[in-house]
Amino acid sequence: QVQLVESGGGLVQPWGSLRLSCEGLRVSFSLYSLSWYRQTPGKDRELVAYIGTISGSTSYADAVKGRFTISRDNVKNGVYLQMNSLKPEVTAVYYCKAALVPFSYWGQGPQVTVSS
C-alpha cells in the first residue's frame, strides 16, 4: 500500500531552521501535486505550502511566505519543506500530502516545536 514517510521534525530554537522530508513509497510522486499542512490542537489542518506537478508552481500561506520553501524531487520521490527564521507560533504537527484526484495520501505527521 502507498505510504508517505516523513522525517526531520523536532525541537528548534526561535529563529532557527528545520527541513522536513517526505518520501513516497509505492507511489510515483511525478504524477501528484504535493503539499504540506500543519495542525495544532483544537484547530483544523491548514495548508502551509503547495507545489504542482508539471510546472512545479508553488504557493504558500501568507504566514510563512518568505521563510518557508517547498521543493520536490521526482527522481527520489520526495517533497521537502525548508523552514527558516522559525517562530514559536509555527509549532504544530506537519503533514505532507500527495494528491491525484480522486486519490490522496498523507504522511504520519512529525511534531515541530519552536521553543527556547
C-alpha positions, 0 to 999 in steps of 0.5 A, a space after each residue: 500500500 502507498 505510504 508517505 514517510 516523513 522525517 526531520 521534525 523536532 525541537 528548534 530554537 526561535 529563529 532557527 531552521 528545520 527541513 522536513 522530508 517526505 518520501 513516497 513509497 509505492 507511489 510515483 510522486 511525478 504524477 501528484 501535486 504535493 503539499 504540506 499542512 500543519 495542525 495544532 490542537 483544537 484547530 483544523 489542518 491548514 495548508 502551509 505550502 503547495 507545489 504542482 506537478 508539471 510546472 512545479 508552481 508553488 504557493 504558500 500561506 501568507 504566514 510563512 511566505 518568505 521563510 518557508 520553501 517547498 521543493 520536490 524531487 521526482 527522481 527520489 520521490 520526495 517533497 521537502 519543506 525548508 523552514 527558516 527564521 522559525 517562530 514559536 507560533 509555527 509549532 504544530 504537527 506537519 503533514 505532507 500530502 500527495 494528491 491525484 484526484 480522486 486519490 490522496 495520501 498523507 504522511 504520519 505527521 512529525 511534531 515541530 516545536 519552536 521553543 527556547 
